[in-house]
Amino acid sequence: MPDEPHIVRRGELDVIQIDNAACSAEISLFGGHVLQWQPSGRKPVLWMSDTARYDGSTALRGGIPICWPWFGAVADKGRHGLVRNRNWQVTHFEDSATATFVELEIDLSETDNPWPHPNKLVMKVNFGESLLQSLLVENTGDKPQCFNFAFHNYLKVSNPAAVEIPLLGSSFYEDKLTGQQQQLENRDTEHLGYLGPLDRIYSSSERIEVIDPQYARKICIDKQLSQHWVVWNPGSDAASMDDVHESGEQEFLCVETANTSDIVIEPGERISMSQTISLENLG
C-alpha cells in the first residue's frame, strides 16, 4: 500500500511535509503549490514570502504556483487560471529513503470552468536530489479544447541584480511592461542583473541556468513541452504588495517554465508538460 503523507496545518491550509535523505520539502493542497524544496546540505532553492497568506483567500506568494489553464490576466476570467487558489486531492503518495513521490489532482466543475478548457489536471512531483514536476492534461470531451500554463518558479537568489542567465542573451523576448516585441538584450551596454520592475517572456525551449556567484551555485531547469521562459521581478513595485515582505524583492527571481500561447488538445488526447530543477556548484 502507498505510504500516507505527513500533513500539518498551516493557518487554514493543509500542507504535506517531506523529509528524506536527499531533501526536505513542503507542498500545499491549496493550489497544489510547492512551497519549499531544499536538497540536503544546501540553501533553499525556492523563496516564500514571510507575509504570504495561509487563509485560502488568495494564491500563496512564493514557491511554485500553478498557472493553468491560462497564464497572466484574461478579461472576464481573472489572473493565472483556475487551480492556484483551489484545493487539490492527494491521489498517490510514496516515500523512500532518497525520494518522495506525490500525485495530486483537481477536477473542475462546469460552473468553475464554463470555457473550452480541460476540467481535469493531474500533477506529479518527485522530491529528491532534484525536483521533477509534471502536469498531465486530458481532453475527455468531444470537441477540441485549449490551455496554456506556467510553473511560476520563485527562485531564491542572493540578489536578482547579481545573477547571470546566459541563455537569455540569445533569446528574443516580449517586454510586458513596454509592449515591445522581438527584443534582444544588448550584452555590451545593458546591466545584466534582473532586479525589476521586470516582466519579460523569452522564446526558448532550451535548458536554463541561473548562475548565482554569491551563493556559489547555479539553479538549472530542464523542461518539456514549453516554448517560453517568463522572467519577473517586481522591483520597487513590491512596495504595494502586502504579501511580499520588506525587501523581499531583493531575495528572489521568478524564472518560469511556461507556454503562454494556447496548446490545442483534441478529444481523447493526453498531454504532459514537465520541468526538472537541479543544483550545480560553481567551481
Secondary structure in CASP SS format (residue, H / E / C, confidence):
PFRMAT SS
TARGET T0000
AUTHOR 0000-0000-0000
METHOD secondary structure of the structure
MODEL  1
M C 1.00
P C 1.00
D C 1.00
E C 1.00
P C 1.00
H E 1.00
I E 1.00
V E 1.00
R E 1.00
R E 1.00
G C 1.00
E C 1.00
L E 1.00
D E 1.00
V E 1.00
I E 1.00
Q E 1.00
I E 1.00
D E 1.00
N C 1.00
A C 1.00
A C 1.00
C E 1.00
S E 1.00
A E 1.00
E E 1.00
I E 1.00
S E 1.00
L C 1.00
F E 1.00
G C 1.00
G C 1.00
H E 1.00
V E 1.00
L E 1.00
Q E 1.00
W E 1.00
Q E 1.00
P E 1.00
S C 1.00
G C 1.00
R C 1.00
K C 1.00
P C 1.00
V C 1.00
L E 1.00
W C 1.00
M E 1.00
S C 1.00
D C 1.00
T C 1.00
A C 1.00
R C 1.00
Y C 1.00
D C 1.00
G C 1.00
S C 1.00
T C 1.00
A C 1.00
L C 1.00
R C 1.00
G E 1.00
G C 1.00
I E 1.00
P C 1.00
I E 1.00
C E 1.00
W E 1.00
P C 1.00
W C 1.00
F C 1.00
G C 1.00
A E 1.00
V E 1.00
A C 1.00
D C 1.00
K C 1.00
G E 1.00
R E 1.00
H C 1.00
G E 1.00
L C 1.00
V C 1.00
R C 1.00
N C 1.00
R C 1.00
N E 1.00
W C 1.00
Q E 1.00
V E 1.00
T E 1.00
H E 1.00
F E 1.00
E E 1.00
D E 1.00
S C 1.00
A C 1.00
T C 1.00
A C 1.00
T E 1.00
F E 1.00
V E 1.00
E E 1.00
L E 1.00
E E 1.00
I E 1.00
D E 1.00
L C 1.00
S C 1.00
E C 1.00
T C 1.00
D C 1.00
N C 1.00
P C 1.00
W C 1.00
P C 1.00
H C 1.00
P C 1.00
N C 1.00
K E 1.00
L E 1.00
V E 1.00
M E 1.00
K E 1.00
V E 1.00
N E 1.00
F E 1.00
G C 1.00
E C 1.00
S C 1.00
L E 1.00
L E 1.00
Q E 1.00
S E 1.00
L E 1.00
L E 1.00
V E 1.00
E E 1.00
N C 1.00
T C 1.00
G C 1.00
D C 1.00
K C 1.00
P C 1.00
Q E 1.00
C E 1.00
F E 1.00
N E 1.00
F E 1.00
A E 1.00
F E 1.00
H C 1.00
N C 1.00
Y E 1.00
L E 1.00
K E 1.00
V C 1.00
S C 1.00
N C 1.00
P C 1.00
A C 1.00
A C 1.00
V C 1.00
E E 1.00
I C 1.00
P H 1.00
L H 1.00
L H 1.00
G H 1.00
S H 1.00
S C 1.00
F C 1.00
Y E 1.00
E E 1.00
D E 1.00
K C 1.00
L C 1.00
T C 1.00
G C 1.00
Q C 1.00
Q C 1.00
Q C 1.00
Q E 1.00
L C 1.00
E C 1.00
N C 1.00
R C 1.00
D C 1.00
T C 1.00
E C 1.00
H C 1.00
L C 1.00
G C 1.00
Y C 1.00
L C 1.00
G C 1.00
P C 1.00
L E 1.00
D E 1.00
R E 1.00
I E 1.00
Y E 1.00
S E 1.00
S C 1.00
S C 1.00
E C 1.00
R C 1.00
I E 1.00
E E 1.00
V E 1.00
I E 1.00
D E 1.00
P H 1.00
Q H 1.00
Y H 1.00
A C 1.00
R E 1.00
K E 1.00
I E 1.00
C E 1.00
I E 1.00
D E 1.00
K E 1.00
Q E 1.00
L C 1.00
S C 1.00
Q C 1.00
H E 1.00
W E 1.00
V E 1.00
V E 1.00
W E 1.00
N E 1.00
P C 1.00
G H 1.00
S H 1.00
D H 1.00
A H 1.00
A H 1.00
S H 1.00
M C 1.00
D C 1.00
D C 1.00
V C 1.00
H C 1.00
E C 1.00
S C 1.00
G H 1.00
E H 1.00
Q H 1.00
E C 1.00
F E 1.00
L E 1.00
C E 1.00
V E 1.00
E E 1.00
T E 1.00
A E 1.00
N E 1.00
T E 1.00
S E 1.00
D E 1.00
I E 1.00
V E 1.00
I E 1.00
E C 1.00
P C 1.00
G C 1.00
E C 1.00
R E 1.00
I E 1.00
S E 1.00
M E 1.00
S E 1.00
Q E 1.00
T E 1.00
I E 1.00
S E 1.00
L E 1.00
E E 1.00
N E 1.00
L C 1.00
G C 1.00
END
